[in-house]
Amino acid sequence: MVKKLLTALVVIVSLGTAGVVCAQDFDKGMSAYDAGDYATALKEWTVLAERGVAEAQHNLGRMYNNGQGVTQDYKKAVKWYRKSVEQGFAMAQSNLGMMYSKGHGVVQDNKEAVKWFHKAAAQGRAKAQSNLGVMYGNGQGVIQDNVYAHMWFNIAASNGNTDAVKYRDSMAKRMTAADISKAQELARACVAKKYKGC
């Protein structure tokens, strides 16, 4: 009995220590990235990404997408975004949607882009919410709909996306007062549902 308790305690302490080490390595990578030391960021995040840390996987995707410390490689960016997406990481979902929207590293597919923007938007990701507004406004991957475009821009704006404010106001110039009122009502309902099923 005592031996089992000691074994369990060792396992718990080991797991706790591993989590602290992962957090320290991630932070070391972030500090290096912020300082422009992409080689160190790449080294720290690659180890963590291979261990399945979603945020590190996303950050590697971003580095490959932007060619930071590595040769720009959209296919590798998509690979790392997908690994992060498998764990439900919203920023990776949004960025994967952008890859589909632009056709970077994948066959261009607006419907697939909308799917990933919706997943990230449902988690409160303002950039994805704004991107949905663009997709609805332009009829890309969805039927063109100014009301839904305005709704998503309004939601994104309320979540701090400054570009969405400009897009929403521009969209409003093409809408009737009744359509704007409907879009605002839909936005309130969407927020009340915590962005699920909007």
C-alpha positions in Angstrom: 0.0 0.0 0.0 2.8 2.4 1.0 4.8 1.5 -2.1 1.7 2.2 -4.4 1.3 5.6 -2.7 5.0 6.5 -3.2 4.8 5.4 -6.8 1.7 7.5 -7.4 3.4 10.5 -5.7 6.5 10.2 -7.9 4.4 10.0 -11.1 2.4 13.1 -10.0 5.6 15.1 -9.2 7.1 14.0 -12.5 4.1 15.1 -14.5 4.0 18.5 -12.7 7.7 19.0 -13.3 7.3 18.2 -17.0 4.5 20.8 -17.3 6.7 23.4 -15.8 9.6 22.5 -18.1 7.3 22.7 -21.1 6.1 26.1 -20.0 9.6 27.4 -19.5 10.7 26.1 -22.9 7.7 27.6 -24.6 8.3 31.0 -22.9 12.0 30.8 -23.9 10.9 30.2 -27.5 8.4 33.1 -27.2 11.1 35.5 -25.8 13.4 34.5 -28.6 10.7 34.9 -31.3 9.8 38.4 -29.9 13.5 39.3 -30.0 13.8 38.1 -33.6 16.0 35.1 -32.7 14.0 32.7 -34.8 16.6 30.0 -34.7 16.2 29.6 -30.9 12.4 29.9 -31.2 12.4 27.2 -33.8 14.6 24.9 -31.7 12.4 25.3 -28.5 9.1 25.1 -30.3 10.0 22.1 -32.5 10.7 19.9 -29.4 7.4 21.0 -27.9 5.5 20.7 -31.1 6.7 17.1 -31.6 5.5 16.4 -28.0 2.0 17.6 -29.1 1.9 21.1 -27.6 -0.8 22.8 -29.7 0.4 26.4 -29.3 4.0 25.4 -30.3 2.6 23.5 -33.3 0.7 26.7 -34.3 3.7 28.9 -33.9 5.8 26.6 -36.1 3.1 26.8 -38.7 3.3 30.6 -38.5 7.1 30.6 -38.8 6.9 28.4 -41.9 4.1 30.5 -43.3 6.0 33.7 -42.9 9.5 32.4 -43.6 10.8 33.4 -40.2 14.1 31.5 -39.4 13.2 28.9 -42.1 12.6 28.9 -45.8 9.0 29.9 -46.4 7.1 26.6 -46.9 3.3 26.7 -47.0 3.0 23.0 -47.0 4.9 22.7 -43.8 2.9 25.6 -42.3 -0.3 23.7 -43.2 1.1 20.5 -41.6 1.8 22.2 -38.3 -1.5 24.2 -38.3 -3.3 20.9 -38.9 -1.6 19.2 -35.9 -2.6 22.2 -33.7 -6.2 22.2 -35.2 -6.6 18.5 -34.2 -6.4 19.8 -30.6 -8.9 22.5 -31.2 -6.5 25.5 -31.1 -8.5 28.5 -32.4 -5.6 30.5 -33.8 -4.5 27.5 -35.9 -8.1 27.0 -37.1 -8.2 30.6 -38.2 -4.8 30.4 -39.9 -5.7 27.2 -41.6 -8.8 28.9 -42.9 -6.6 31.7 -44.3 -4.4 29.1 -46.0 -7.5 27.6 -47.8 -8.7 31.1 -48.6 -5.4 32.0 -50.3 -4.6 28.6 -51.7 -1.2 28.5 -49.8 0.0 25.0 -49.3 -3.4 23.6 -50.2 -5.8 23.7 -53.1 -7.7 27.0 -52.8 -11.1 26.2 -51.4 -13.3 29.0 -50.0 -15.9 26.5 -48.5 -13.1 24.9 -46.5 -11.8 28.3 -45.4 -15.3 29.2 -44.2 -15.4 25.9 -42.2 -12.2 26.7 -40.4 -13.1 30.3 -39.8 -16.5 29.2 -38.3 -14.6 26.8 -35.9 -12.3 29.5 -34.7 -15.1 32.1 -34.6 -17.1 29.8 -32.3 -14.2 29.9 -29.9 -14.3 33.7 -29.9 -11.4 34.4 -32.2 -12.1 37.9 -33.5 -9.9 37.7 -36.6 -11.8 34.6 -37.7 -15.1 36.4 -37.0 -13.9 39.3 -39.2 -12.8 36.9 -41.9 -16.3 35.4 -41.9 -17.7 38.8 -42.5 -15.4 39.2 -45.5 -16.5 35.8 -46.8 -20.2 36.6 -46.5 -19.7 40.1 -47.9 -17.9 38.8 -51.0 -19.9 35.5 -51.3 -16.8 33.4 -51.0 -17.6 29.8 -49.9 -21.0 30.9 -48.9 -24.0 32.7 -50.5 -23.3 36.4 -50.5 -25.3 38.0 -47.6 -24.8 41.5 -46.3 -26.8 40.9 -43.2 -24.5 38.0 -42.1 -21.4 39.9 -43.1 -22.5 42.9 -40.9 -23.3 40.5 -38.1 -19.8 38.9 -38.1 -18.1 42.3 -38.5 -20.1 43.6 -35.6 -19.2 40.6 -33.4 -15.5 40.9 -34.4 -15.6 44.6 -33.7 -17.1 44.0 -30.2 -14.2 41.6 -29.6 -11.6 44.2 -30.4 -10.9 43.7 -34.1 -10.4 47.3 -35.4 -10.5 46.3 -39.1 -14.0 44.8 -38.5 -15.2 48.3 -37.4 -14.2 49.8 -40.8 -15.7 46.8 -42.7 -18.9 46.9 -40.7 -19.4 50.6 -41.3 -18.6 50.2 -45.0 -21.1 47.3 -45.3 -23.8 49.4 -43.5 -23.6 52.0 -46.3 -25.0 49.3 -48.7 -27.8 48.1 -46.4 -31.2 49.3 -45.4 -32.0 50.3 -41.9 -34.1 47.1 -41.5 -31.2 44.9 -42.7 -28.8 46.6 -40.2 -31.4 46.1 -37.4 -31.7 42.4 -38.4 -27.9 42.0 -38.4 -27.6 43.6 -35.0 -30.3 41.3 -33.7 -28.5 38.3 -35.1 -25.2 39.5 -33.6 -26.8 39.8 -30.1 -28.3 36.3 -30.5 -25.0 34.9 -31.6 -23.1 36.4 -28.7 -25.8 35.1 -26.3 -25.2 31.6 -27.7 -21.4 32.1 -27.2 -20.9 32.0 -31.0 -22.2 28.5 -31.3 -24.4 27.7 -34.3 -24.4 31.3 -35.7 
